[in-house]
Amino acid sequence: MSEKARDLVHKISNEMWNAQQFQLCDTLLDKHFLLHLPKTSLHGRDAYKQATKNWLEKYPNIHYEVKDIVAQENKIAVRWEGHDKAKDFSYKGQTFLLINNSKVKEAWEISDGD
């Protein structure tokens, strides 16, 4: 799973987020994807897509860089940084992913962003 896990994380970071190809949500995220955030949770791909759209309205030039990936069986831990140089905004975070059938089924994210 380790190499597949790395590929999945890089697809999410580089293709889905940095290239803003959010149609990839349908192939990279489970239909019932659940994202746990510190103050709320997002249930389903559509909720994730809407939250992503809202985030990009605020930071349209955001670019993510994966710093570390640790994978064990169907669990992945990712340390990352995001930067929007046009708005002089940057933040760091960690995301923990649970993979099922080569898709992200559930994720827990913590960051120092707003």
N, C-alpha and C positions, 0 to 999 in steps of 0.2 A: 504493500500500500504506500510505502514511503515516496517512491518516485511519482506515482499517480497523485498522491496528496499534494506534492510540490507543484505538479502541473495544474491541478485544480486551483490552488491558491494563486498561482501566477496568471491563470486565465481570468480569475475574478479581479485581480488587481490591475493587470495590464490591458486586458481586452474589454472587460465589462466596465470598470471604473475609469481608467485613464483614457481609453479610446471611446468611452461613453456609449458602448454597444449594449444597452440594457435589455435588448431582446434576448440576450444570453441568460437572463434570469430564468427563462423557461427551460433551459437545458442544464444549467448549473445548480439551480436550487430545486429542492423537492416541492411538489405541488402544495404541501402543507407546511412549508418552511416556517420556522418560528425563530425570531430574533429577540433575545433578552438584552435589554439595555438597562442602565442603572435605575431609571425612573419609569420605564414603560416596557411593553413588549409589542412586537409587530407580528401579527398572525397572517401567514400566507404571502405568496409572491406579490399579489396586487398591492397589499399594504406596504411591502418593502419597496416596490417600484414607486409608489406615491411619496414615501418618505425620501427616497433618493432624488426624485424630481424636486421636492422642496429644498433639499440640501444643496442641489446644484443651482437653484435659483439664487441662493445666498452666496455660494462659492463656485461660480461657473468654471473657474480655471484650476480647480483642485487636482492635484497630482499625487498619487500614492506610491510609496516605495516600501517594499517588503524588506525588513531588516533581518528577521530570523523566522525559520519554520522548524517546528519539532512535530514529528508525526509518530504515532504509535497505534497500530491496528486501524480502527476507524475514527480516531480522534486526532485533531490537528490544532496546534497552538501557533499563532502568528503574531509577531511583533512588527508594527508598521509605523510609518510616519506619513502625514498628509500635509501638503503645502499649496497655498494659493498665493503666489508671489504678487499678483496684481492687487490683492487686498491685504498684503502683508500679514497673512494668517498662516499659522502652522500648528499642528497638534500631533500627539503621539497616542498610540493605543495598542491594545492586545485584543485579539479575537480568538475564541476557542470554538472549533467547529466539530460537529458530529456528522459523519458521512454515512450515507446509506445508499446502496446501488449507484455509486459514483456521483451522487448529488449531495449537496449540503442540506441536511434535514433540520438541524438546529444549530444556533450560534449564540454565544455569549460575548458581548463586547463591552469593554471599558476603555475610556479615553479621557484625556484632559481637554477635549474640545467642548464647545458649547452645545 
